[in-house]
Every structure is written in C-alpha cells, then in structure tokens.
Amino acid sequence: MSKNKIGYSLLIVMILVFILSYFAINPIGGKDREGDAGSLISDMTLDEKIGQMLVAGVNGTQMDEPTKNLIQQHKVGGFIFFSDHLKSPEQTVQFLNQLKETNADNPLPLLLSVDEEGGNVTRLPGGLAHFPTNQKIGNANDPDVSYEIGTILGKGLKEYGFNLDFAPVLDVNSNPDNPIIGDRSFSPDPDIVSELGIQTMKGIQSQNILSSIKHFPGHGDTSVDSHLALPVVNKSLQELETLELIPFKRAIDDGADLIMVAHILLPELDDTYPSSLSKAIVTDLLRKRLNYKGVVITDDMTMKAVADNYGMGEAAVQSVKAGSDLILIAHDAPKAVAAMKALKSAVKNGEISEERIDESVKRIINLKQKYNLKDTQTEEVDLTELNQAIKSVNSRISH
C-alpha cells in the first residue's frame, strides 16, 4: 500500500474515533447529565435552576399541556402523584414513561414521587396487597420486619417507575387527639419510632429509591390537620429535643438525605412563620443544630395551613429564604408557575442571591446523582412476587 493510502486510512480512522467519542459524550436526544454538580450548575440558566427546586402536581391520568409545559418550558425538578392519577399499573407506567420521555432533553432526570407509607396511606394501584399500619409494625417492634417492609415498599415503587417515596413517618404519636398522624406513627415512644423508622428508611434506600423522612420537626403533638388549618405546638426547643426531634436526629446521623418539613407554628422558636417557612427551624435548628447536610423539601404548599395565610409566590420565596431546597406544590400547575416566577423576581431584585439558589440546586443534583436517577422507561408491572412478600411479612406481624 502506498504512503498516501496509509495516510488516508489513518485520517478516516481518526475521524471515526472523533465522531464516536463525541456522541459518547453528547448522546443524541438529551443533554449530557454527567459531571460534578458545579459544572452542571454553571451550564444551567437561572430558569433551569429554579425549575429544579419545584416538585409539582399533575392533572388527570395522562400527559396534558400544563404538565408538558412544566417540563419543557420550566424544567421542573419532579412531580408528585396521588390515587386520582393512578388508575391501573398499565396506566401508571404509561403516564410516568410519558413524563420521562418528555424530560429527555432537560439537564437532569425527574423526581417521580408518591406517598407510599403502607397502612391507610397508599397510592399504588392494581391489586397490591395491603401493608400493615406503622402502629401495628411498632407493636411488633422488630427492626428486621421494618427493614423488610421498607425493602418491599422500595421494590414496589421501582416496579411502577417511581424513584421517591415520602416515607417513613418519624412523628412520635404523643397526642391521642391528633387527627392526622395516629396509626401512621410507629409509637408514642421516640426510641421505637427511631429504630423502626430508620430501618424502614434504609430498606427503601436499599432499592435505590429516595426516602423522605417526615414531618420535621414533628407532627405528633398537633390537634389540627395542617391540610385544613395551621397547627400550633407550644413547646420549647428543650421539650422538642426530649421527644419530637429524637427520631429525626438519629435518622440524620444514620444516613437520611431527604427531609420533609411540616407546616406547624412553633411560637417558642418562631412566632411569625410556620416551620416550612421558618429560618429558625430549617436553617438554625435542622441544618446548624442537627448538622443536616441533605435536601430539605416542604410539605405541600397548597395545604390550607400555608395557602390560607400566604400567596403561593410569597410562600415559595420565604421558604427558600428559610433554607428549603425543594418546594412541593402538589396541585394546580399555575401555582407552581407562580412560585417559579416569584423566585426569579426575588433573585432579580436581590431578595435572594443566585448563590443561595445554587446551594439548593447543588444539593438536589448531588442527591439525584447519588441515586443514579435516570429517565429510563419502565416495563410491565409484575405484582406476584411483591404480594407474596407483603403477605409473608403480614403473617410475621400477626403472630
């Protein structure tokens, strides 16, 4: 072969290697999602960063224009689903797959979340066997059973295509008149709540599903449902530290990386703002005193405890100023859009620094990368093995 032909062949090989390398780094149909959080943030617009801080609600049982707009236009961080949105395993998988496909060109994968606690708070459709209540699990008081239940919860969510469970509940059931916690709590004993809650959390995490412990700093001693009004807990920090805060502190020390903050007014700590909007509670107590480094998400901002007292934009801005990373707006897409617009205005007018936004987005990116989240399409749901596992663990508790 002549030197010219050899040179030509080498040139062709080099071009091919370059093309293959380029598409390995920049895959067709989506942005590169690898790299450290700092480099990803530097490539994101302010709109994209603020979008990542929103977990929004969906409408109906399939993709619609408002939901598509939240993904394509506003680059939201994720969605929450309720029973009304989930009618069958097939429909659920199809709906989530539509969202994932629509999000493929965005910088980061979606958080796809649900309240799947077991007991009476369950969302997954299609004949999944019933989990025992946390109260029943607490009565059995077996950490191995709690870990197993967390594992099955995680497997179930993965089967349907979800990646975030708002569970377990770490509230101590200290008030018999509590209208909202009750048998969702493991026990009136903070030691039992701590041990069983942490094991459930670890079981969920073992399936590469994010677990959000809730409802910080403790909803167990309330006598009002925060869906309907703002509960008030008149306890000092010292009193909270001897009961409500114990499970949260221990879970933080044992690997909690996502915490939901409740809408509760604690006048001894902050007589102006409820906990989800309170710097004294989110930053001073949770981050500084309890040394929590992970992601903070609010409880649903459309609950009346907040919605009756604040505009949605005002609440979102105050919550971010307080130290929250993710703002949960579980219903009504225009409310999520209003919150994002308010946050952008707050950055533009200097009320919130862009560095403060970057802090939250960095935590969110790190969490999504830690769990290696991807917008991968889900196949058909198979409940046979899950139902056998649930029945097996139920029989262990009954005995």
ZAMARGU-4260 file (C-alpha; in steps of 0.2 Angstrom, whole numbers, plus 5000, padded with zeros to 4 digits):
<rodrens>
0) 5000/5000/5000 | 5006/5017/4996 | 5011/5030/5009 | 4996/5041/5003 | 4984/5027/5005
5) 4990/5023/5023 | 4989/5042/5027 | 4971/5042/5020 | 4966/5027/5030 | 4973/5034/5046
10) 4964/5050/5043 | 4947/5041/5041 | 4951/5031/5057 | 4954/5047/5067 | 4938/5055/5060
15) 4928/5040/5065 | 4936/5039/5083 | 4932/5058/5085 | 4914/5055/5079 | 4911/5041/5091
20) 4919/5050/5106 | 4909/5065/5103 | 4892/5055/5103 | 4898/5045/5118 | 4900/5062/5127
25) 4885/5070/5119 | 4872/5057/5116 | 4858/5060/5104 | 4841/5066/5111 | 4847/5073/5128
30) 4859/5084/5137 | 4875/5077/5145 | 4870/5074/5163 | 4887/5068/5169 | 4900/5078/5178
35) 4900/5086/5195 | 4886/5097/5202 | 4897/5113/5200 | 4900/5111/5181 | 4882/5106/5178
40) 4876/5122/5188 | 4887/5133/5178 | 4879/5127/5162 | 4861/5130/5168 | 4851/5146/5166
45) 4843/5154/5181 | 4826/5147/5175 | 4833/5129/5174 | 4840/5131/5192 | 4824/5137/5199
50) 4814/5124/5190 | 4824/5111/5198 | 4818/5117/5215 | 4800/5113/5211 | 4791/5097/5213
55) 4774/5100/5205 | 4757/5091/5204 | 4750/5083/5188 | 4732/5083/5181 | 4721/5068/5177
60) 4729/5051/5172 | 4739/5056/5157 | 4751/5069/5150 | 4742/5085/5146 | 4748/5103/5140
65) 4751/5111/5158 | 4761/5096/5163 | 4771/5096/5147 | 4774/5115/5149 | 4781/5112/5167
70) 4794/5100/5160 | 4798/5108/5143 | 4796/5127/5147 | 4800/5127/5166 | 4812/5112/5168
75) 4804/5106/5185 | 4813/5095/5196 | 4799/5082/5198 | 4781/5078/5201 | 4770/5070/5215
80) 4756/5058/5211 | 4740/5054/5221 | 4727/5040/5219 | 4717/5050/5207 | 4731/5050/5195
85) 4735/5031/5196 | 4721/5020/5190 | 4730/5004/5185 | 4748/4998/5184 | 4747/4999/5165
90) 4741/5017/5165 | 4753/5022/5179 | 4768/5015/5169 | 4762/5023/5153 | 4760/5040/5162
95) 4777/5040/5170 | 4785/5034/5154 | 4777/5049/5145 | 4784/5061/5158 | 4802/5053/5157
100) 4802/5054/5138 | 4796/5072/5138 | 4810/5076/5150 | 4824/5068/5140 | 4831/5084/5133
105) 4832/5093/5150 | 4848/5094/5161 | 4843/5082/5175 | 4831/5067/5177 | 4814/5070/5186
110) 4810/5065/5204 | 4794/5055/5202 | 4786/5054/5220 | 4772/5047/5229 | 4766/5045/5247
115) 4768/5026/5249 | 4768/5024/5268 | 4759/5007/5270 | 4743/5006/5281 | 4730/5018/5275
120) 4741/5030/5266 | 4744/5020/5250 | 4743/5026/5232 | 4749/5012/5220 | 4735/5004/5210
125) 4731/4987/5204 | 4729/4974/5217 | 4744/4977/5228 | 4742/4968/5245 | 4739/4979/5260
130) 4754/4984/5271 | 4751/4984/5290 | 4750/5001/5298 | 4766/5008/5306 | 4757/5007/5323
135) 4755/4988/5320 | 4773/4987/5315 | 4778/4997/5331 | 4768/4985/5342 | 4778/4971/5334
140) 4794/4981/5337 | 4805/4970/5326 | 4818/4981/5316 | 4821/4966/5304 | 4802/4967/5299
145) 4804/4986/5297 | 4819/4984/5286 | 4809/4971/5276 | 4794/4982/5274 | 4805/4996/5268
150) 4813/4985/5255 | 4796/4979/5249 | 4790/4997/5248 | 4805/5002/5238 | 4803/4987/5226
155) 4785/4991/5223 | 4789/5009/5219 | 4803/5004/5207 | 4791/4991/5198 | 4779/5006/5194
160) 4793/5018/5189 | 4794/5029/5204 | 4810/5035/5212 | 4805/5044/5228 | 4794/5039/5242
165) 4788/5052/5255 | 4790/5039/5269 | 4793/5034/5283 | 4784/5045/5295 | 4795/5049/5310
170) 4782/5058/5320 | 4780/5052/5338 | 4762/5048/5342 | 4761/5058/5358 | 4744/5066/5357
175) 4729/5054/5356 | 4718/5068/5349 | 4730/5070/5334 | 4718/5070/5319 | 4731/5067/5305
180) 4745/5056/5312 | 4738/5042/5323 | 4742/5025/5316 | 4754/5032/5303 | 4766/5033/5318
185) 4776/5018/5324 | 4774/5023/5343 | 4772/5036/5357 | 4790/5030/5361 | 4803/5040/5352
190) 4816/5026/5354 | 4804/5014/5345 | 4800/5027/5331 | 4819/5030/5329 | 4824/5012/5327
195) 4809/5006/5316 | 4809/5022/5306 | 4827/5021/5302 | 4826/5003/5297 | 4811/5007/5285
200) 4821/5021/5278 | 4836/5010/5275 | 4825/4997/5267 | 4818/5009/5254 | 4835/5016/5251
205) 4842/4998/5248 | 4831/4998/5232 | 4839/5014/5226 | 4823/5023/5230 | 4824/5040/5238
210) 4816/5040/5256 | 4810/5057/5263 | 4808/5056/5282 | 4793/5067/5288 | 4786/5078/5296
215) 4800/5088/5303 | 4801/5095/5317 | 4787/5083/5322 | 4768/5082/5319 | 4764/5070/5333
220) 4758/5083/5346 | 4746/5093/5335 | 4727/5093/5337 | 4724/5101/5320 | 4726/5094/5302
225) 4738/5105/5293 | 4728/5101/5277 | 4714/5111/5284 | 4722/5124/5296 | 4739/5129/5304
230) 4743/5118/5319 | 4752/5126/5334 | 4764/5117/5345 | 4768/5127/5361 | 4785/5118/5365
235) 4802/5125/5369 | 4817/5118/5360 | 4822/5109/5376 | 4805/5100/5376 | 4806/5096/5357
240) 4824/5088/5360 | 4817/5076/5373 | 4804/5069/5361 | 4799/5075/5343 | 4817/5078/5337
245) 4825/5062/5343 | 4820/5051/5328 | 4825/5065/5316 | 4842/5067/5324 | 4846/5049/5324
250) 4840/5047/5306 | 4851/5061/5301 | 4866/5053/5310 | 4861/5037/5301 | 4860/5042/5283
255) 4844/5052/5280 | 4847/5063/5264 | 4829/5070/5261 | 4818/5078/5275 | 4801/5085/5273
260) 4797/5100/5284 | 4779/5102/5290 | 4768/5117/5291 | 4767/5119/5310 | 4769/5135/5320
265) 4781/5134/5335 | 4779/5151/5343 | 4794/5147/5356 | 4805/5145/5341 | 4797/5157/5328
270) 4781/5166/5332 | 4779/5173/5314 | 4782/5159/5302 | 4777/5141/5301 | 4791/5128/5301
275) 4791/5126/5282 | 4794/5145/5280 | 4805/5147/5296 | 4824/5151/5295 | 4824/5147/5314
280) 4818/5130/5311 | 4825/5125/5293 | 4842/5133/5295 | 4846/5136/5313 | 4838/5120/5320
285) 4839/5107/5306 | 4854/5112/5297 | 4865/5120/5311 | 4860/5112/5327 | 4856/5095/5320
290) 4870/5096/5307 | 4859/5091/5292 | 4868/5092/5275 | 4855/5084/5264 | 4840/5090/5254
295) 4825/5099/5263 | 4808/5098/5254 | 4792/5107/5261 | 4776/5098/5264 | 4763/5103/5250
300) 4761/5122/5249 | 4743/5120/5243 | 4738/5114/5261 | 4727/5127/5270 | 4740/5129/5284
305) 4750/5139/5271 | 4738/5143/5257 | 4726/5152/5268 | 4739/5163/5275 | 4751/5167/5261
310) 4751/5169/5242 | 4760/5154/5233 | 4774/5165/5227 | 4776/5174/5244 | 4777/5157/5252
315) 4790/5149/5240 | 4801/5164/5242 | 4800/5164/5261 | 4803/5145/5261 | 4819/5147/5251
320) 4825/5161/5262 | 4822/5150/5277 | 4833/5136/5269 | 4822/5124/5259 | 4828/5116/5243
325) 4813/5109/5235 | 4796/5117/5236 | 4782/5105/5234 | 4766/5112/5226 | 4755/5096/5224
330) 4740/5103/5215 | 4737/5116/5201 | 4751/5119/5188 | 4748/5138/5188 | 4753/5139/5206
335) 4769/5130/5203 | 4772/5143/5188 | 4768/5157/5200 | 4781/5151/5213 | 4794/5150/5200
340) 4791/5167/5193 | 4791/5174/5211 | 4808/5166/5215 | 4815/5173/5199 | 4809/5190/5203
345) 4817/5188/5221 | 4833/5184/5213 | 4832/5198/5201 | 4828/5211/5214 | 4841/5205/5226
350) 4830/5197/5239 | 4838/5180/5236 | 4855/5179/5229 | 4859/5167/5215 | 4872/5159/5226
355) 4858/5154/5238 | 4849/5146/5223 | 4865/5137/5218 | 4867/5130/5235 | 4850/5121/5234
360) 4852/5116/5216 | 4869/5108/5221 | 4861/5098/5234 | 4847/5092/5223 | 4860/5087/5209
365) 4871/5078/5221 | 4855/5068/5228 | 4850/5064/5210 | 4867/5058/5206 | 4869/5048/5222
370) 4854/5038/5217 | 4860/5037/5199 | 4842/5043/5194 | 4838/5041/5175 | 4823/5044/5165
375) 4823/5026/5160 | 4807/5018/5153 | 4798/5006/5164 | 4792/4989/5158 | 4776/4979/5163
380) 4772/4978/5181 | 4773/4961/5190 | 4765/4961/5207 | 4766/4942/5210 | 4782/4942/5220
385) 4778/4959/5229 | 4761/4952/5235 | 4769/4936/5241 | 4782/4946/5251 | 4769/4958/5259
390) 4758/4943/5264 | 4773/4935/5272 | 4778/4950/5282 | 4760/4952/5287 | 4759/4935/5294
395) 4775/4938/5304 | 4767/4953/5312 | 4751/4944/5316 | 4760/4931/5325
</rodrens>
